[in-house]
């Protein structure tokens, strides 16, 4: 499915063709925008495309305030400082140019603007964590997309608290009102960021596809399948030719589909497990976390994984193209049924694209701390908590 199909499924305004600053200005005027907070990362603030949008906003008569995020990660300090800028400049709209971390700052700034707290203290951000804590719609939020994550079309956000732990947020009230794709922005994203964000989209989309909730929600299930198909079908080619703007845009489209699927299910267990591992300094890569999780629970998910793999093959997915040597590996391991072949695809892709950085042996992980952290997250999102033996098997499978 292409951008036309996506437009039919999403209430967002999508600008898919790039160089649409004038159209974006018209969109903002029609929505009553007077004053914009423009958020970007320090590394991309001088990008000509981003500078061009900022210039267009000024020429269109909007008041413009800027906030430049300094750290690579989305920090609570950034959220508070960004909201201070929004408030002191009397802004009514937020535009974010960037990837996952930058959009998280934009979403949480907009969330604070929606509740308009009388005093800004660190704990105010923490009170918004969890699912559906937001009660009012956020002000208009426009994203200039720069990676392939599912952040642009979902209600998910995350930031790092002062103690180093990750705070996660989910509310469909945080879905951005418009997303802008510009091929020139897409190719400016580094190859590793592009790959990692695509793998995170793939992880979330697989998790959504296998979720009970989507068994009775065919349109959202189709979104998850489209995200999976686009990542698996294009990631290898993008890595070979990172300057191909068409392929980069297809991966960004995968992110849009993945985020739309997440609207029906929210953050799943794999995402929450990844956050809990990150909190204790273990970052094996989201695809490795997904593979280990599916290995543990494959008996319950085998039929769905098999159907997914079958449908991918029908959609002309070629695992040998994604991971050369796949067919030989499948023969050597005796993998024959579709569920096992799907798991093998994930395992080999994780080994190829995630590497070994951030990995840790199961015995090196503080199980008690990991479990307590994870239990808190699962309780927050109303997810059934795994048994200790399953958690330990999962850690051994990483």
C-alpha positions, 0 to 999 in steps of 0.5 A: 500500500502507498501513501494514498492508502495511508491517507484513507486510514489516518485522520492526520494531515500528511504532506508526502512529497517534500518541499511543501513549506507553503502548503504547511503554512496554509494548513497552519493558518487554516487551523488558527496558528499565530505563534509557533514553537520550533523544536529541533536537535542541535545537530540538525538545526542548521539543515537547509531544509529545516532552515527553509521551513523556519524562514517560510513560517516567518514570511507567512507572518507567524511569530516564531520561537525556537528550542534546540535540544542538546542531548541525543536522548529526550530528557525531562530537562528538555521537556521542561525547558521546551515548555518554558519557551512555549509558555513565555513566547505565548505559542499555540502550535508546535513544529518538531523537525527530527526523529524519535527523541525530538518528537518525544520532546514535542509531544510532552511539551504539547501535553504540558501545554494541554494541562497548563500547570500553574507551577513547573516542577520535575514531577509534573512530567512523571504524573503524565506517564502511563496510559491515557493519563492525558485528558485534554487534546494537545495543541497542533503538533506538526512533525518534519519526519527524519527517521523511520520510527512509529512515533509520528502516527502513534500516541507514544512518547518516552523520556529519561528522568533525572535518575536515568530511568525511562518514563513512557507515555501513551495517549491517542490524544498525543498523536501529531496533527500533521506529518511532513515528509521531505526526501532531502530530510530523509537522506540526512539521517545517518544510516545507523539511525535509519536502520535502528528506527526501522527495526523498532518500527518492525518490532512494534508492528510484529508485536501488534500483529500478534496481539489478541486485540487485532484479531477483531480489528482488520484495518489495524492488522492490515496497518501492522502487516504493511509496516512489517512488509515495508521494513523487511522488503526495503531495509536491505536495499536502503543499507546498500544505497542510503542515498536513495530517497525513494527507498528511505521514504518507503521506510518512513511510510512503514513507520506511519503504518506501524504507529497507526497499528499501535493506536489499537494496542498501545505499547506492548510487552516487548517495548516495555521489556526493552525499556526495563533492560535499558534502565539497567544498562542492557541494550541488545537492540529491539529486534533481539528483544522481540526474537527472545520474547517470541522464542519463549512464547512461541507455543502460544503464538506459533499459528499467528507467526506462521500466518504472518510469514505465509502472507509475507511470502505471498507479498513477495518477501524474499528472506534470502535477499534480506539476510544472505545465507538464510536458505542454507541456515534454514536447511542446516537447522531443519526449520521447515514450518512457517513459524520457525522460518519467521523466527529464523528470519528475525534471529538472523536479521537481529544478528546482522543489523543489531550487532552485539553492542549492549548485550549482556549474559543472563547471569550478569543481569540483576534479575530482582531489579529487572523484574521489579522495574518490569512489573511496575511497567506491566501494571501501569499498562494493564498487561499480564505479568510473565512467570519468573521461569519465562523471564529467566528463559527470555534473558538466556535467549537474548 
